[in-house]
């Protein structure tokens, strides 16, 4: 399945969400940011991912975390992680 710039295919990386057309897990982008690296560093290390694709994924994450409707649909009733 294709979700914008994210592809999920059981035959590619066992269904791990990846940047469309690559084998680069989307999680890797968030790991870089969490580790203090900037977008340029990620793009240098993964040249198969375009800047536009990375920005689109970040915008998807932003939209899902700043929309009350999406937050409610995805997280309502769940206990916070310890």
PyMOL Python script that loads the backbone (N, CA, C, O; Angstrom):
from pymol import cmd

cmd.read_pdbstr("""\
ATOM      1  N   UNK A   1       0.840  -1.173   0.000  1.00  0.00           N
ATOM      2  CA  UNK A   1       0.000   0.000   0.000  1.00  0.00           C
ATOM      3  C   UNK A   1       0.888   1.240   0.000  1.00  0.00           C
ATOM      4  O   UNK A   1       1.972   1.249   0.583  1.00  0.00           O
ATOM      5  N   UNK A   2       0.416   2.260  -0.651  1.00  0.00           N
ATOM      6  CA  UNK A   2       1.153   3.509  -0.734  1.00  0.00           C
ATOM      7  C   UNK A   2       0.372   4.580   0.014  1.00  0.00           C
ATOM      8  O   UNK A   2      -0.809   4.804  -0.251  1.00  0.00           O
ATOM      9  N   UNK A   3       1.041   5.233   0.942  1.00  0.00           N
ATOM     10  CA  UNK A   3       0.467   6.315   1.731  1.00  0.00           C
ATOM     11  C   UNK A   3       1.325   7.555   1.495  1.00  0.00           C
ATOM     12  O   UNK A   3       2.242   7.839   2.265  1.00  0.00           O
ATOM     13  N   UNK A   4       1.024   8.281   0.439  1.00  0.00           N
ATOM     14  CA  UNK A   4       1.855   9.435   0.098  1.00  0.00           C
ATOM     15  C   UNK A   4       3.264   8.965  -0.220  1.00  0.00           C
ATOM     16  O   UNK A   4       3.467   8.220  -1.179  1.00  0.00           O
ATOM     17  N   UNK A   5       4.237   9.390   0.569  1.00  0.00           N
ATOM     18  CA  UNK A   5       5.635   9.025   0.363  1.00  0.00           C
ATOM     19  C   UNK A   5       6.037   7.774   1.137  1.00  0.00           C
ATOM     20  O   UNK A   5       7.214   7.417   1.171  1.00  0.00           O
ATOM     21  N   UNK A   6       5.067   7.107   1.756  1.00  0.00           N
ATOM     22  CA  UNK A   6       5.359   5.910   2.552  1.00  0.00           C
ATOM     23  C   UNK A   6       4.756   4.695   1.868  1.00  0.00           C
ATOM     24  O   UNK A   6       3.601   4.707   1.440  1.00  0.00           O
ATOM     25  N   UNK A   7       5.560   3.655   1.775  1.00  0.00           N
ATOM     26  CA  UNK A   7       5.116   2.395   1.185  1.00  0.00           C
ATOM     27  C   UNK A   7       5.178   1.298   2.242  1.00  0.00           C
ATOM     28  O   UNK A   7       6.138   1.206   3.007  1.00  0.00           O
ATOM     29  N   UNK A   8       4.137   0.468   2.268  1.00  0.00           N
ATOM     30  CA  UNK A   8       4.111  -0.696   3.149  1.00  0.00           C
ATOM     31  C   UNK A   8       3.792  -1.905   2.283  1.00  0.00           C
ATOM     32  O   UNK A   8       2.695  -2.031   1.740  1.00  0.00           O
ATOM     33  N   UNK A   9       4.762  -2.779   2.167  1.00  0.00           N
ATOM     34  CA  UNK A   9       4.648  -3.971   1.320  1.00  0.00           C
ATOM     35  C   UNK A   9       5.263  -5.134   2.077  1.00  0.00           C
ATOM     36  O   UNK A   9       6.434  -5.073   2.453  1.00  0.00           O
ATOM     37  N   UNK A  10       4.496  -6.194   2.310  1.00  0.00           N
ATOM     38  CA  UNK A  10       5.036  -7.328   3.059  1.00  0.00           C
ATOM     39  C   UNK A  10       6.292  -7.932   2.427  1.00  0.00           C
ATOM     40  O   UNK A  10       7.045  -8.631   3.106  1.00  0.00           O
ATOM     41  N   UNK A  11       6.527  -7.674   1.147  1.00  0.00           N
ATOM     42  CA  UNK A  11       7.691  -8.237   0.471  1.00  0.00           C
ATOM     43  C   UNK A  11       8.902  -7.289   0.474  1.00  0.00           C
ATOM     44  O   UNK A  11       9.969  -7.631  -0.036  1.00  0.00           O
ATOM     45  N   UNK A  12       8.722  -6.107   1.050  1.00  0.00           N
ATOM     46  CA  UNK A  12       9.826  -5.150   1.166  1.00  0.00           C
ATOM     47  C   UNK A  12      10.056  -4.889   2.646  1.00  0.00           C
ATOM     48  O   UNK A  12       9.197  -4.328   3.327  1.00  0.00           O
ATOM     49  N   UNK A  13      11.211  -5.294   3.139  1.00  0.00           N
ATOM     50  CA  UNK A  13      11.571  -5.091   4.540  1.00  0.00           C
ATOM     51  C   UNK A  13      10.500  -5.655   5.487  1.00  0.00           C
ATOM     52  O   UNK A  13      10.227  -5.083   6.543  1.00  0.00           O
ATOM     53  N   UNK A  14       9.908  -6.773   5.094  1.00  0.00           N
ATOM     54  CA  UNK A  14       8.893  -7.474   5.906  1.00  0.00           C
ATOM     55  C   UNK A  14       7.716  -6.575   6.292  1.00  0.00           C
ATOM     56  O   UNK A  14       7.121  -6.748   7.356  1.00  0.00           O
ATOM     57  N   UNK A  15       7.388  -5.626   5.435  1.00  0.00           N
ATOM     58  CA  UNK A  15       6.240  -4.767   5.688  1.00  0.00           C
ATOM     59  C   UNK A  15       6.537  -3.538   6.523  1.00  0.00           C
ATOM     60  O   UNK A  15       5.622  -2.792   6.873  1.00  0.00           O
ATOM     61  N   UNK A  16       7.795  -3.315   6.846  1.00  0.00           N
ATOM     62  CA  UNK A  16       8.180  -2.104   7.568  1.00  0.00           C
ATOM     63  C   UNK A  16       7.861  -0.897   6.693  1.00  0.00           C
ATOM     64  O   UNK A  16       8.176  -0.914   5.503  1.00  0.00           O
ATOM     65  N   UNK A  17       7.246   0.148   7.242  1.00  0.00           N
ATOM     66  CA  UNK A  17       7.002   1.349   6.434  1.00  0.00           C
ATOM     67  C   UNK A  17       8.334   1.942   5.955  1.00  0.00           C
ATOM     68  O   UNK A  17       9.225   2.232   6.753  1.00  0.00           O
ATOM     69  N   UNK A  18       8.444   2.111   4.647  1.00  0.00           N
ATOM     70  CA  UNK A  18       9.660   2.657   4.040  1.00  0.00           C
ATOM     71  C   UNK A  18       9.293   3.845   3.166  1.00  0.00           C
ATOM     72  O   UNK A  18       8.132   4.031   2.800  1.00  0.00           O
ATOM     73  N   UNK A  19      10.308   4.654   2.837  1.00  0.00           N
ATOM     74  CA  UNK A  19      10.085   5.707   1.864  1.00  0.00           C
ATOM     75  C   UNK A  19       9.782   5.038   0.525  1.00  0.00           C
ATOM     76  O   UNK A  19      10.498   4.130   0.103  1.00  0.00           O
ATOM     77  N   UNK A  20       8.729   5.485  -0.136  1.00  0.00           N
ATOM     78  CA  UNK A  20       8.295   4.886  -1.391  1.00  0.00           C
ATOM     79  C   UNK A  20       9.453   4.802  -2.383  1.00  0.00           C
ATOM     80  O   UNK A  20      10.191   5.766  -2.584  1.00  0.00           O
ATOM     81  N   UNK A  21       9.593   3.631  -2.995  1.00  0.00           N
ATOM     82  CA  UNK A  21      10.633   3.416  -3.994  1.00  0.00           C
ATOM     83  C   UNK A  21      12.000   3.119  -3.409  1.00  0.00           C
ATOM     84  O   UNK A  21      12.978   3.021  -4.150  1.00  0.00           O
ATOM     85  N   UNK A  22      12.089   2.974  -2.090  1.00  0.00           N
ATOM     86  CA  UNK A  22      13.367   2.689  -1.444  1.00  0.00           C
ATOM     87  C   UNK A  22      13.193   1.527  -0.464  1.00  0.00           C
ATOM     88  O   UNK A  22      12.105   0.969  -0.320  1.00  0.00           O
ATOM     89  N   UNK A  23      14.279   1.187   0.196  1.00  0.00           N
ATOM     90  CA  UNK A  23      14.241   0.223   1.294  1.00  0.00           C
ATOM     91  C   UNK A  23      14.651   0.915   2.599  1.00  0.00           C
ATOM     92  O   UNK A  23      15.091   0.268   3.549  1.00  0.00           O
ATOM     93  N   UNK A  24      14.499   2.233   2.624  1.00  0.00           N
ATOM     94  CA  UNK A  24      14.873   3.021   3.794  1.00  0.00           C
ATOM     95  C   UNK A  24      13.659   3.147   4.715  1.00  0.00           C
ATOM     96  O   UNK A  24      12.665   3.773   4.346  1.00  0.00           O
ATOM     97  N   UNK A  25      13.731   2.560   5.906  1.00  0.00           N
ATOM     98  CA  UNK A  25      12.603   2.664   6.836  1.00  0.00           C
ATOM     99  C   UNK A  25      12.340   4.113   7.245  1.00  0.00           C
ATOM    100  O   UNK A  25      13.276   4.873   7.494  1.00  0.00           O
ATOM    101  N   UNK A  26      11.088   4.483   7.311  1.00  0.00           N
ATOM    102  CA  UNK A  26      10.693   5.814   7.760  1.00  0.00           C
ATOM    103  C   UNK A  26      11.213   6.047   9.175  1.00  0.00           C
ATOM    104  O   UNK A  26      11.593   7.168   9.515  1.00  0.00           O
ATOM    105  N   UNK A  27      11.236   5.019   9.990  1.00  0.00           N
ATOM    106  CA  UNK A  27      11.715   5.124  11.374  1.00  0.00           C
ATOM    107  C   UNK A  27      13.134   5.700  11.427  1.00  0.00           C
ATOM    108  O   UNK A  27      13.496   6.382  12.385  1.00  0.00           O
ATOM    109  N   UNK A  28      13.919   5.425  10.410  1.00  0.00           N
ATOM    110  CA  UNK A  28      15.301   5.908  10.385  1.00  0.00           C
ATOM    111  C   UNK A  28      15.355   7.430  10.425  1.00  0.00           C
ATOM    112  O   UNK A  28      16.217   8.003  11.092  1.00  0.00           O
ATOM    113  N   UNK A  29      14.440   8.088   9.714  1.00  0.00           N
ATOM    114  CA  UNK A  29      14.394   9.554   9.738  1.00  0.00           C
ATOM    115  C   UNK A  29      14.140  10.046  11.162  1.00  0.00           C
ATOM    116  O   UNK A  29      14.813  10.961  11.637  1.00  0.00           O
ATOM    117  N   UNK A  30      13.182   9.448  11.829  1.00  0.00           N
ATOM    118  CA  UNK A  30      12.865   9.871  13.190  1.00  0.00           C
ATOM    119  C   UNK A  30      13.997   9.536  14.159  1.00  0.00           C
ATOM    120  O   UNK A  30      14.235  10.275  15.114  1.00  0.00           O
ATOM    121  N   UNK A  31      14.690   8.437  13.921  1.00  0.00           N
ATOM    122  CA  UNK A  31      15.849   8.092  14.752  1.00  0.00           C
ATOM    123  C   UNK A  31      16.949   9.146  14.610  1.00  0.00           C
ATOM    124  O   UNK A  31      17.577   9.529  15.597  1.00  0.00           O
ATOM    125  N   UNK A  32      17.176   9.608  13.392  1.00  0.00           N
ATOM    126  CA  UNK A  32      18.179  10.655  13.168  1.00  0.00           C
ATOM    127  C   UNK A  32      17.805  11.921  13.938  1.00  0.00           C
ATOM    128  O   UNK A  32      18.630  12.496  14.648  1.00  0.00           O
ATOM    129  N   UNK A  33      16.571  12.340  13.788  1.00  0.00           N
ATOM    130  CA  UNK A  33      16.127  13.563  14.449  1.00  0.00           C
ATOM    131  C   UNK A  33      16.198  13.401  15.965  1.00  0.00           C
ATOM    132  O   UNK A  33      16.657  14.300  16.669  1.00  0.00           O
ATOM    133  N   UNK A  34      15.748  12.268  16.457  1.00  0.00           N
ATOM    134  CA  UNK A  34      15.802  12.010  17.895  1.00  0.00           C
ATOM    135  C   UNK A  34      17.248  12.023  18.401  1.00  0.00           C
ATOM    136  O   UNK A  34      17.512  12.445  19.527  1.00  0.00           O
ATOM    137  N   UNK A  35      18.161  11.569  17.582  1.00  0.00           N
ATOM    138  CA  UNK A  35      19.569  11.529  17.954  1.00  0.00           C
ATOM    139  C   UNK A  35      20.282  12.866  17.816  1.00  0.00           C
ATOM    140  O   UNK A  35      21.473  12.964  18.114  1.00  0.00           O
ATOM    141  N   UNK A  36      19.572  13.895  17.371  1.00  0.00           N
ATOM    142  CA  UNK A  36      20.162  15.218  17.273  1.00  0.00           C
ATOM    143  C   UNK A  36      20.722  15.561  15.905  1.00  0.00           C
ATOM    144  O   UNK A  36      21.265  16.649  15.710  1.00  0.00           O
ATOM    145  N   UNK A  37      20.595  14.646  14.957  1.00  0.00           N
ATOM    146  CA  UNK A  37      21.073  14.926  13.600  1.00  0.00           C
ATOM    147  C   UNK A  37      20.035  15.765  12.865  1.00  0.00           C
ATOM    148  O   UNK A  37      18.851  15.734  13.199  1.00  0.00           O
ATOM    149  N   UNK A  38      20.479  16.502  11.876  1.00  0.00           N
ATOM    150  CA  UNK A  38      19.525  17.298  11.116  1.00  0.00           C
ATOM    151  C   UNK A  38      19.132  16.572   9.829  1.00  0.00           C
ATOM    152  O   UNK A  38      19.687  15.530   9.482  1.00  0.00           O
ATOM    153  N   UNK A  39      18.175  17.149   9.148  1.00  0.00           N
ATOM    154  CA  UNK A  39      17.658  16.536   7.925  1.00  0.00           C
ATOM    155  C   UNK A  39      18.750  16.374   6.877  1.00  0.00           C
ATOM    156  O   UNK A  39      18.777  15.369   6.166  1.00  0.00           O
ATOM    157  N   UNK A  40      19.641  17.337   6.771  1.00  0.00           N
ATOM    158  CA  UNK A  40      20.717  17.264   5.777  1.00  0.00           C
ATOM    159  C   UNK A  40      21.595  16.035   6.002  1.00  0.00           C
ATOM    160  O   UNK A  40      22.006  15.379   5.045  1.00  0.00           O
ATOM    161  N   UNK A  41      21.879  15.727   7.257  1.00  0.00           N
ATOM    162  CA  UNK A  41      22.701  14.545   7.579  1.00  0.00           C
ATOM    163  C   UNK A  41      21.988  13.263   7.123  1.00  0.00           C
ATOM    164  O   UNK A  41      22.596  12.381   6.517  1.00  0.00           O
ATOM    165  N   UNK A  42      20.701  13.183   7.426  1.00  0.00           N
ATOM    166  CA  UNK A  42      19.914  12.022   6.999  1.00  0.00           C
ATOM    167  C   UNK A  42      19.945  11.890   5.478  1.00  0.00           C
ATOM    168  O   UNK A  42      20.188  10.805   4.950  1.00  0.00           O
ATOM    169  N   UNK A  43      19.703  12.982   4.784  1.00  0.00           N
ATOM    170  CA  UNK A  43      19.670  12.949   3.318  1.00  0.00           C
ATOM    171  C   UNK A  43      21.029  12.607   2.725  1.00  0.00           C
ATOM    172  O   UNK A  43      21.101  11.935   1.696  1.00  0.00           O
ATOM    173  N   UNK A  44      22.105  13.059   3.356  1.00  0.00           N
ATOM    174  CA  UNK A  44      23.447  12.701   2.898  1.00  0.00           C
ATOM    175  C   UNK A  44      23.695  11.209   3.049  1.00  0.00           C
ATOM    176  O   UNK A  44      24.301  10.583   2.179  1.00  0.00           O
ATOM    177  N   UNK A  45      23.228  10.643   4.150  1.00  0.00           N
ATOM    178  CA  UNK A  45      23.443   9.220   4.418  1.00  0.00           C
ATOM    179  C   UNK A  45      22.507   8.315   3.628  1.00  0.00           C
ATOM    180  O   UNK A  45      22.823   7.147   3.404  1.00  0.00           O
ATOM    181  N   UNK A  46      21.362   8.838   3.202  1.00  0.00           N
ATOM    182  CA  UNK A  46      20.369   8.053   2.447  1.00  0.00           C
ATOM    183  C   UNK A  46      19.980   8.804   1.180  1.00  0.00           C
ATOM    184  O   UNK A  46      18.879   9.348   1.097  1.00  0.00           O
ATOM    185  N   UNK A  47      20.869   8.840   0.195  1.00  0.00           N
ATOM    186  CA  UNK A  47      20.614   9.625  -1.011  1.00  0.00           C
ATOM    187  C   UNK A  47      19.429   9.129  -1.852  1.00  0.00           C
ATOM    188  O   UNK A  47      18.964   9.846  -2.738  1.00  0.00           O
ATOM    189  N   UNK A  48      18.944   7.929  -1.588  1.00  0.00           N
ATOM    190  CA  UNK A  48      17.779   7.446  -2.333  1.00  0.00           C
ATOM    191  C   UNK A  48      16.484   8.107  -1.860  1.00  0.00           C
ATOM    192  O   UNK A  48      15.449   7.986  -2.515  1.00  0.00           O
ATOM    193  N   UNK A  49      16.540   8.803  -0.728  1.00  0.00           N
ATOM    194  CA  UNK A  49      15.372   9.529  -0.219  1.00  0.00           C
ATOM    195  C   UNK A  49      15.511  10.994  -0.626  1.00  0.00           C
ATOM    196  O   UNK A  49      16.522  11.633  -0.335  1.00  0.00           O
ATOM    197  N   UNK A  50      14.504  11.512  -1.292  1.00  0.00           N
ATOM    198  CA  UNK A  50      14.546  12.914  -1.702  1.00  0.00           C
ATOM    199  C   UNK A  50      14.166  13.819  -0.531  1.00  0.00           C
ATOM    200  O   UNK A  50      13.471  13.416   0.401  1.00  0.00           O
ATOM    201  N   UNK A  51      14.639  15.030  -0.617  1.00  0.00           N
ATOM    202  CA  UNK A  51      14.270  16.023   0.405  1.00  0.00           C
ATOM    203  C   UNK A  51      12.753  16.175   0.458  1.00  0.00           C
ATOM    204  O   UNK A  51      12.172  16.271   1.539  1.00  0.00           O
ATOM    205  N   UNK A  52      12.121  16.197  -0.696  1.00  0.00           N
ATOM    206  CA  UNK A  52      10.673  16.354  -0.770  1.00  0.00           C
ATOM    207  C   UNK A  52       9.951  15.208  -0.055  1.00  0.00           C
ATOM    208  O   UNK A  52       8.958  15.428   0.638  1.00  0.00           O
ATOM    209  N   UNK A  53      10.458  13.982  -0.231  1.00  0.00           N
ATOM    210  CA  UNK A  53       9.848  12.828   0.427  1.00  0.00           C
ATOM    211  C   UNK A  53      10.003  12.928   1.940  1.00  0.00           C
ATOM    212  O   UNK A  53       9.058  12.661   2.682  1.00  0.00           O
ATOM    213  N   UNK A  54      11.185  13.309   2.394  1.00  0.00           N
ATOM    214  CA  UNK A  54      11.420  13.427   3.838  1.00  0.00           C
ATOM    215  C   UNK A  54      10.529  14.507   4.441  1.00  0.00           C
ATOM    216  O   UNK A  54       9.939  14.303   5.502  1.00  0.00           O
ATOM    217  N   UNK A  55      10.429  15.648   3.775  1.00  0.00           N
ATOM    218  CA  UNK A  55       9.579  16.743   4.261  1.00  0.00           C
ATOM    219  C   UNK A  55       8.120  16.290   4.284  1.00  0.00           C
ATOM    220  O   UNK A  55       7.395  16.592   5.232  1.00  0.00           O
ATOM    221  N   UNK A  56       7.685  15.572   3.255  1.00  0.00           N
ATOM    222  CA  UNK A  56       6.301  15.095   3.208  1.00  0.00           C
ATOM    223  C   UNK A  56       6.000  14.164   4.383  1.00  0.00           C
ATOM    224  O   UNK A  56       4.921  14.239   4.971  1.00  0.00           O
ATOM    225  N   UNK A  57       6.936  13.298   4.723  1.00  0.00           N
ATOM    226  CA  UNK A  57       6.738  12.384   5.851  1.00  0.00           C
ATOM    227  C   UNK A  57       6.686  13.167   7.161  1.00  0.00           C
ATOM    228  O   UNK A  57       5.857  12.879   8.025  1.00  0.00           O
ATOM    229  N   UNK A  58       7.560  14.145   7.308  1.00  0.00           N
ATOM    230  CA  UNK A  58       7.531  14.978   8.517  1.00  0.00           C
ATOM    231  C   UNK A  58       6.213  15.751   8.609  1.00  0.00           C
ATOM    232  O   UNK A  58       5.664  15.919   9.698  1.00  0.00           O
ATOM    233  N   UNK A  59       5.715  16.214   7.482  1.00  0.00           N
ATOM    234  CA  UNK A  59       4.433  16.924   7.477  1.00  0.00           C
ATOM    235  C   UNK A  59       3.285  15.985   7.838  1.00  0.00           C
ATOM    236  O   UNK A  59       2.349  16.388   8.528  1.00  0.00           O
ATOM    237  N   UNK A  60       3.349  14.734   7.375  1.00  0.00           N
ATOM    238  CA  UNK A  60       2.327  13.746   7.746  1.00  0.00           C
ATOM    239  C   UNK A  60       2.341  13.515   9.256  1.00  0.00           C
ATOM    240  O   UNK A  60       1.289  13.457   9.892  1.00  0.00           O
ATOM    241  N   UNK A  61       3.536  13.385   9.822  1.00  0.00           N
ATOM    242  CA  UNK A  61       3.659  13.176  11.266  1.00  0.00           C
ATOM    243  C   UNK A  61       3.119  14.393  12.013  1.00  0.00           C
ATOM    244  O   UNK A  61       2.397  14.251  13.000  1.00  0.00           O
ATOM    245  N   UNK A  62       3.465  15.574  11.546  1.00  0.00           N
ATOM    246  CA  UNK A  62       2.985  16.800  12.181  1.00  0.00           C
ATOM    247  C   UNK A  62       1.463  16.862  12.142  1.00  0.00           C
ATOM    248  O   UNK A  62       0.824  17.172  13.148  1.00  0.00           O
ATOM    249  N   UNK A  63       0.888  16.569  10.987  1.00  0.00           N
ATOM    250  CA  UNK A  63      -0.571  16.619  10.857  1.00  0.00           C
ATOM    251  C   UNK A  63      -1.248  15.610  11.783  1.00  0.00           C
ATOM    252  O   UNK A  63      -2.296  15.896  12.362  1.00  0.00           O
ATOM    253  N   UNK A  64      -0.645  14.432  11.921  1.00  0.00           N
ATOM    254  CA  UNK A  64      -1.271  13.406  12.761  1.00  0.00           C
ATOM    255  C   UNK A  64      -1.154  13.728  14.243  1.00  0.00           C
ATOM    256  O   UNK A  64      -1.935  13.224  15.050  1.00  0.00           O
ATOM    257  N   UNK A  65      -0.183  14.565  14.610  1.00  0.00           N
ATOM    258  CA  UNK A  65       0.008  14.898  16.020  1.00  0.00           C
ATOM    259  C   UNK A  65      -0.549  16.263  16.396  1.00  0.00           C
ATOM    260  O   UNK A  65      -0.522  16.641  17.567  1.00  0.00           O
ATOM    261  N   UNK A  66      -1.046  16.996  15.429  1.00  0.00           N
ATOM    262  CA  UNK A  66      -1.598  18.306  15.736  1.00  0.00           C
ATOM    263  C   UNK A  66      -3.084  18.395  15.399  1.00  0.00           C
ATOM    264  O   UNK A  66      -3.680  19.465  15.524  1.00  0.00           O
ATOM    265  N   UNK A  67      -3.672  17.313  14.984  1.00  0.00           N
ATOM    266  CA  UNK A  67      -5.099  17.271  14.684  1.00  0.00           C
ATOM    267  C   UNK A  67      -5.812  16.520  15.804  1.00  0.00           C
ATOM    268  O   UNK A  67      -5.557  15.339  16.041  1.00  0.00           O
ATOM    269  N   UNK A  68      -6.706  17.224  16.487  1.00  0.00           N
ATOM    270  CA  UNK A  68      -7.430  16.582  17.595  1.00  0.00           C
ATOM    271  C   UNK A  68      -8.188  15.348  17.117  1.00  0.00           C
ATOM    272  O   UNK A  68      -8.235  14.337  17.818  1.00  0.00           O
ATOM    273  N   UNK A  69      -8.775  15.426  15.939  1.00  0.00           N
ATOM    274  CA  UNK A  69      -9.535  14.288  15.405  1.00  0.00           C
ATOM    275  C   UNK A  69      -8.625  13.068  15.227  1.00  0.00           C
ATOM    276  O   UNK A  69      -8.988  11.961  15.626  1.00  0.00           O
ATOM    277  N   UNK A  70      -7.453  13.265  14.634  1.00  0.00           N
ATOM    278  CA  UNK A  70      -6.532  12.150  14.430  1.00  0.00           C
ATOM    279  C   UNK A  70      -5.954  11.644  15.748  1.00  0.00           C
ATOM    280  O   UNK A  70      -5.796  10.438  15.937  1.00  0.00           O
ATOM    281  N   UNK A  71      -5.641  12.554  16.651  1.00  0.00           N
ATOM    282  CA  UNK A  71      -5.143  12.119  17.958  1.00  0.00           C
ATOM    283  C   UNK A  71      -6.183  11.272  18.664  1.00  0.00           C
ATOM    284  O   UNK A  71      -5.859  10.227  19.228  1.00  0.00           O
ATOM    285  N   UNK A  72      -7.424  11.712  18.637  1.00  0.00           N
ATOM    286  CA  UNK A  72      -8.486  10.951  19.282  1.00  0.00           C
ATOM    287  C   UNK A  72      -8.642   9.575  18.627  1.00  0.00           C
ATOM    288  O   UNK A  72      -8.754   8.560  19.315  1.00  0.00           O
ATOM    289  N   UNK A  73      -8.648   9.555  17.288  1.00  0.00           N
ATOM    290  CA  UNK A  73      -8.817   8.291  16.575  1.00  0.00           C
ATOM    291  C   UNK A  73      -7.672   7.313  16.847  1.00  0.00           C
ATOM    292  O   UNK A  73      -7.891   6.103  16.910  1.00  0.00           O
ATOM    293  N   UNK A  74      -6.466   7.828  17.007  1.00  0.00           N
ATOM    294  CA  UNK A  74      -5.299   6.956  17.166  1.00  0.00           C
ATOM    295  C   UNK A  74      -4.933   6.647  18.611  1.00  0.00           C
ATOM    296  O   UNK A  74      -4.343   5.604  18.895  1.00  0.00           O
ATOM    297  N   UNK A  75      -5.280   7.553  19.529  1.00  0.00           N
ATOM    298  CA  UNK A  75      -4.752   7.391  20.882  1.00  0.00           C
ATOM    299  C   UNK A  75      -5.780   7.430  21.993  1.00  0.00           C
ATOM    300  O   UNK A  75      -5.426   7.154  23.140  1.00  0.00           O
ATOM    301  N   UNK A  76      -7.010   7.749  21.726  1.00  0.00           N
ATOM    302  CA  UNK A  76      -8.025   7.849  22.777  1.00  0.00           C
ATOM    303  C   UNK A  76      -8.196   6.513  23.483  1.00  0.00           C
ATOM    304  O   UNK A  76      -8.296   5.462  22.851  1.00  0.00           O
ATOM    305  N   UNK A  77      -8.225   6.579  24.763  1.00  0.00           N
ATOM    306  CA  UNK A  77      -8.450   5.378  25.553  1.00  0.00           C
ATOM    307  C   UNK A  77      -7.200   4.557  25.821  1.00  0.00           C
ATOM    308  O   UNK A  77      -7.253   3.587  26.577  1.00  0.00           O
ATOM    309  N   UNK A  78      -6.091   4.922  25.225  1.00  0.00           N
ATOM    310  CA  UNK A  78      -4.846   4.199  25.463  1.00  0.00           C
ATOM    311  C   UNK A  78      -4.138   4.795  26.666  1.00  0.00           C
ATOM    312  O   UNK A  78      -4.146   6.009  26.868  1.00  0.00           O
ATOM    313  N   UNK A  79      -3.543   3.952  27.442  1.00  0.00           N
ATOM    314  CA  UNK A  79      -2.783   4.429  28.583  1.00  0.00           C
ATOM    315  C   UNK A  79      -1.433   4.948  28.111  1.00  0.00           C
ATOM    316  O   UNK A  79      -0.826   4.360  27.215  1.00  0.00           O
ATOM    317  N   UNK A  80      -0.951   6.043  28.702  1.00  0.00           N
ATOM    318  CA  UNK A  80       0.364   6.564  28.295  1.00  0.00           C
ATOM    319  C   UNK A  80       1.463   5.558  28.562  1.00  0.00           C
ATOM    320  O   UNK A  80       1.403   4.783  29.517  1.00  0.00           O
ATOM    321  N   UNK A  81       2.464   5.582  27.707  1.00  0.00           N
ATOM    322  CA  UNK A  81       3.629   4.693  27.891  1.00  0.00           C
ATOM    323  C   UNK A  81       4.366   5.105  29.147  1.00  0.00           C
ATOM    324  O   UNK A  81       4.476   6.291  29.457  1.00  0.00           O
ATOM    325  N   UNK A  82       4.867   4.124  29.861  1.00  0.00           N
ATOM    326  CA  UNK A  82       5.592   4.414  31.109  1.00  0.00           C
ATOM    327  C   UNK A  82       7.012   4.822  30.838  1.00  0.00           C
ATOM    328  O   UNK A  82       7.763   5.101  31.772  1.00  0.00           O
TER     329      UNK A  82
END
""", "prot")
cmd.dss("prot")
cmd.show_as("cartoon", "prot")
cmd.util.cbc("prot")
cmd.orient("prot")
